[in-house]
Amino acid sequence: MQKLLGVIGGGQVPSVEVVREHIAEIRAARQCLVDAIGNVDILLGRLSGLTDLIGED
């Protein structure tokens, strides 16, 4: 996203192919973030279960 914004912000008009590449990169980055959120949710659930087991918050 920063690449695409940098190109646009620099006053350059990106080609359709460049835009497509950036869209693919942004979609992949979004999926990585979704996966990371899922992993954090799993970790939080396990840690919450652990604190319930030992009786601390």
Distance bins in CASP14 RR format, pairs under 12 A and 6 or more apart:
PFRMAT RR
TARGET T0000
AUTHOR 0000-0000-0000
RMODE 2
METHOD distances of the structure
MODEL  1
1 7 0 0 0 0 0 1 0 0 0 0 0
1 8 0 0 0 0 0 1 0 0 0 0 0
1 22 1 0 0 1 0 0 0 0 0 0 0
1 23 0 0 0 0 1 0 0 0 0 0 0
1 24 0 0 0 0 0 1 0 0 0 0 0
1 25 1 0 0 1 0 0 0 0 0 0 0
1 26 1 0 1 0 0 0 0 0 0 0 0
1 27 0 0 0 0 0 1 0 0 0 0 0
1 28 0 0 0 0 0 1 0 0 0 0 0
1 29 1 0 0 1 0 0 0 0 0 0 0
1 30 0 0 0 0 1 0 0 0 0 0 0
1 33 0 0 0 0 0 1 0 0 0 0 0
2 8 0 0 0 0 0 1 0 0 0 0 0
2 9 0 0 0 0 0 1 0 0 0 0 0
2 22 0 0 0 0 1 0 0 0 0 0 0
2 25 0 0 0 0 0 1 0 0 0 0 0
2 26 0 0 0 0 0 1 0 0 0 0 0
2 29 0 0 0 0 0 1 0 0 0 0 0
3 9 0 0 0 0 0 1 0 0 0 0 0
3 10 0 0 0 0 0 1 0 0 0 0 0
3 12 0 0 0 0 0 1 0 0 0 0 0
3 14 0 0 0 0 1 0 0 0 0 0 0
3 18 0 0 0 0 1 0 0 0 0 0 0
3 19 0 0 0 0 0 1 0 0 0 0 0
3 21 0 0 0 0 1 0 0 0 0 0 0
3 22 1 0 1 0 0 0 0 0 0 0 0
3 23 0 0 0 0 0 1 0 0 0 0 0
3 24 0 0 0 0 0 1 0 0 0 0 0
3 25 1 0 0 1 0 0 0 0 0 0 0
3 26 0 0 0 0 1 0 0 0 0 0 0
3 29 0 0 0 0 0 1 0 0 0 0 0
4 10 0 0 0 0 0 1 0 0 0 0 0
4 12 0 0 0 0 0 1 0 0 0 0 0
4 14 1 0 0 1 0 0 0 0 0 0 0
4 15 0 0 0 0 0 1 0 0 0 0 0
4 18 0 0 0 0 1 0 0 0 0 0 0
4 19 1 0 0 1 0 0 0 0 0 0 0
4 20 0 0 0 0 0 1 0 0 0 0 0
4 21 0 0 0 0 1 0 0 0 0 0 0
4 22 1 0 1 0 0 0 0 0 0 0 0
4 23 0 0 0 0 1 0 0 0 0 0 0
4 24 0 0 0 0 0 1 0 0 0 0 0
4 25 0 0 0 0 1 0 0 0 0 0 0
4 26 1 0 0 1 0 0 0 0 0 0 0
4 29 0 0 0 0 0 1 0 0 0 0 0
5 11 0 0 0 0 0 1 0 0 0 0 0
5 12 0 0 0 0 0 1 0 0 0 0 0
5 14 0 0 0 0 0 1 0 0 0 0 0
5 19 0 0 0 0 0 1 0 0 0 0 0
5 22 0 0 0 0 1 0 0 0 0 0 0
5 26 0 0 0 0 0 1 0 0 0 0 0
6 12 0 0 0 0 1 0 0 0 0 0 0
6 14 0 0 0 0 1 0 0 0 0 0 0
6 18 0 0 0 0 0 1 0 0 0 0 0
6 22 0 0 0 0 0 1 0 0 0 0 0
7 13 0 0 0 0 1 0 0 0 0 0 0
7 14 1 0 1 0 0 0 0 0 0 0 0
7 15 0 0 0 0 1 0 0 0 0 0 0
7 18 1 0 0 1 0 0 0 0 0 0 0
7 19 0 0 0 0 1 0 0 0 0 0 0
7 21 0 0 0 0 0 1 0 0 0 0 0
7 22 0 0 0 0 1 0 0 0 0 0 0
8 14 1 0 0 1 0 0 0 0 0 0 0
8 18 0 0 0 0 0 1 0 0 0 0 0
8 19 0 0 0 0 1 0 0 0 0 0 0
8 22 0 0 0 0 1 0 0 0 0 0 0
12 18 0 0 0 0 1 0 0 0 0 0 0
12 19 0 0 0 0 0 1 0 0 0 0 0
13 19 0 0 0 0 1 0 0 0 0 0 0
14 20 0 0 0 0 1 0 0 0 0 0 0
14 21 0 0 0 0 1 0 0 0 0 0 0
14 22 1 0 0 1 0 0 0 0 0 0 0
14 23 0 0 0 0 0 1 0 0 0 0 0
15 21 0 0 0 0 1 0 0 0 0 0 0
15 22 0 0 0 0 0 1 0 0 0 0 0
16 22 0 0 0 0 0 1 0 0 0 0 0
16 23 0 0 0 0 0 1 0 0 0 0 0
17 23 0 0 0 0 0 1 0 0 0 0 0
17 24 0 0 0 0 0 1 0 0 0 0 0
18 24 0 0 0 0 0 1 0 0 0 0 0
18 25 0 0 0 0 0 1 0 0 0 0 0
19 25 0 0 0 0 0 1 0 0 0 0 0
19 26 0 0 0 0 0 1 0 0 0 0 0
20 26 0 0 0 0 0 1 0 0 0 0 0
20 27 0 0 0 0 0 1 0 0 0 0 0
21 27 0 0 0 0 0 1 0 0 0 0 0
21 28 0 0 0 0 0 1 0 0 0 0 0
22 28 0 0 0 0 0 1 0 0 0 0 0
22 29 0 0 0 0 0 1 0 0 0 0 0
23 29 0 0 0 0 0 1 0 0 0 0 0
23 30 0 0 0 0 0 1 0 0 0 0 0
24 30 0 0 0 0 0 1 0 0 0 0 0
24 31 0 0 0 0 0 1 0 0 0 0 0
25 31 0 0 0 0 0 1 0 0 0 0 0
25 32 0 0 0 0 0 1 0 0 0 0 0
26 32 0 0 0 0 0 1 0 0 0 0 0
26 33 0 0 0 0 0 1 0 0 0 0 0
27 33 0 0 0 0 0 1 0 0 0 0 0
27 34 0 0 0 0 0 1 0 0 0 0 0
28 34 0 0 0 0 0 1 0 0 0 0 0
28 35 0 0 0 0 0 1 0 0 0 0 0
29 35 0 0 0 0 0 1 0 0 0 0 0
29 36 0 0 0 0 0 1 0 0 0 0 0
30 36 0 0 0 0 0 1 0 0 0 0 0
30 37 0 0 0 0 0 1 0 0 0 0 0
31 37 0 0 0 0 0 1 0 0 0 0 0
31 38 0 0 0 0 0 1 0 0 0 0 0
32 38 0 0 0 0 0 1 0 0 0 0 0
32 39 0 0 0 0 0 1 0 0 0 0 0
33 39 0 0 0 0 0 1 0 0 0 0 0
33 40 0 0 0 0 0 1 0 0 0 0 0
34 40 0 0 0 0 0 1 0 0 0 0 0
34 41 0 0 0 0 0 1 0 0 0 0 0
35 41 0 0 0 0 0 1 0 0 0 0 0
35 42 0 0 0 0 0 1 0 0 0 0 0
36 42 0 0 0 0 0 1 0 0 0 0 0
36 43 0 0 0 0 0 1 0 0 0 0 0
37 43 0 0 0 0 0 1 0 0 0 0 0
37 44 0 0 0 0 0 1 0 0 0 0 0
38 44 0 0 0 0 1 0 0 0 0 0 0
38 45 0 0 0 0 0 1 0 0 0 0 0
39 45 0 0 0 0 0 1 0 0 0 0 0
39 46 0 0 0 0 0 1 0 0 0 0 0
40 46 0 0 0 0 0 1 0 0 0 0 0
40 47 0 0 0 0 0 1 0 0 0 0 0
41 47 0 0 0 0 0 1 0 0 0 0 0
41 48 0 0 0 0 0 1 0 0 0 0 0
42 48 0 0 0 0 0 1 0 0 0 0 0
42 49 0 0 0 0 0 1 0 0 0 0 0
43 49 0 0 0 0 0 1 0 0 0 0 0
43 50 0 0 0 0 0 1 0 0 0 0 0
44 50 0 0 0 0 0 1 0 0 0 0 0
44 51 0 0 0 0 0 1 0 0 0 0 0
45 51 0 0 0 0 1 0 0 0 0 0 0
45 52 0 0 0 0 1 0 0 0 0 0 0
45 53 0 0 0 0 0 1 0 0 0 0 0
46 52 0 0 0 0 0 1 0 0 0 0 0
46 53 0 0 0 0 0 1 0 0 0 0 0
47 53 0 0 0 0 0 1 0 0 0 0 0
47 54 0 0 0 0 0 1 0 0 0 0 0
47 56 0 0 0 0 0 1 0 0 0 0 0
47 57 0 0 0 0 0 1 0 0 0 0 0
48 54 0 0 0 0 0 1 0 0 0 0 0
48 55 0 0 0 0 0 1 0 0 0 0 0
48 56 0 0 0 0 0 1 0 0 0 0 0
48 57 0 0 0 0 1 0 0 0 0 0 0
49 55 0 0 0 0 1 0 0 0 0 0 0
49 56 0 0 0 0 0 1 0 0 0 0 0
49 57 0 0 0 0 0 1 0 0 0 0 0
50 56 0 0 0 0 1 0 0 0 0 0 0
50 57 0 0 0 0 0 1 0 0 0 0 0
51 57 1 0 0 1 0 0 0 0 0 0 0
END
